[in-house]
Amino acid sequence: MGSAAGIGEPCIGCGRSTRVGSSLFSDRRTTRADDGTALYLCGDCNERAISHYGRQPTERDMVQIAARGAGFGMGGGGGMGSGGGFGGGA
């Protein structure tokens, strides 16, 4: 898996495409950052977020996940449990 920069509407947790027509589109969550940037969270990463937070992640949580750079540009074992996203830091 390559960089998320080359795909449309990447998930903020894993970097996979959530654009219309992708297998992740139907379960994605969408919100906007304070600067108006659209943020997408795929169904798999939403489930990880629920496990981490113990509840459905709020829009604010999604903005914080995106601010940490969770998973972007990380292939294979990147994402929420490996330093970015939910697993690393406070």
Order of alpha helices (4+ residues) and beta strands (2+ residues): beta-beta-alpha-alpha
